[in-house]
Amino acid sequence: MTTQEKVPVAGAAVREAAAYTPKPRKFTVAEYYRMAEVGILGPDERVELIEGEIIVMPPVGPAHSGEVNRLNHQFSHPDNDRFIVHVQNPVQLGDGSELEPDVALLRYRGDFYGTAHPTPADMLLVIEVADTSLEYDRGVKAHIYGRAGVPETWVKNLPEDCIERFTEPGPDGYAQYTVHHRGETLTPVSLPDLELPVDEMLPPLPSDKEPGE
C-alpha cells in the first residue's frame, strides 16, 4: 500500500448507515385483491387494508356479533328505499384503504352496490362495535373515516356502555367528538328524520341495574 492510498473510514460508513430509515412497503387496493386471488390471503382471514398496510383483525366473539345483529335489525325495514344496510362488507376509502365496518348506512342504489364497493360519497353513517378493539376503533379507524370524508362515525362502546360520535370530517380526521349515554337520542347528520334511542342501540341492562349505575 502506498502512502497515497486512502483507508476506508469506519465512522463515515456507520454514519451513512444510520442516516437510512427503513420504510414499510405499502400496498394498493388492487394489489390487496391480487394477493387474495393467488392465495396469499386466505378466504377466511379477517384482514383489512388500512393506509396501505394489511391489518389482522381480532376474532369476532358472540357478544360482538350479537350487537352487530342488533344494529342490523334496528335499521332493516322491508319497505326502506332511503338507505342500504351494509353489514361487515368492504368499503373503499381511497387507493390504499379498504375497511369492513360492522355496519354502514349507504345511499340507496338500485344495484345494491353489486358492481363496485361503496366509497365515502356513498356512505351516510358508519358504526363500529367496540369491545376488545375499542382503542383501535375510536383512534385509528375513526380517524381514517374522517380523513376519507365519511360524514359520521359512531363507535358502540360496549365496555363503557355508551355511543361515541364523530362528526365534521376533514383532512385531519373528525373535528367534533361527543359521548352519548342511555336516556339520550341520536339523529344522524345525513338522516335528520331518523331518531335512535341510545338505550335501544346498547345491550339490555340486567333487570336489577338502572341507567347510570
Secondary structure, DSSP 8 states (H G I E B T S, - for coil): --TTS----HHHHHHHHHH---------HHHHHHHHHTTSS-TT--EEEETTEEEE-----HHHHHHHHHHHHHH--TT--SEEEEES--EE-STT-EE--SEEEEE--TTTT-SS---GGGEEEEEEEESTTHHHIIIIIHHHHHHHT-SEEEEEETTTTEEEEEEEEETTEEEEEEEE-TT-EE--TT-TT--EEHHHHS----TT--TT-
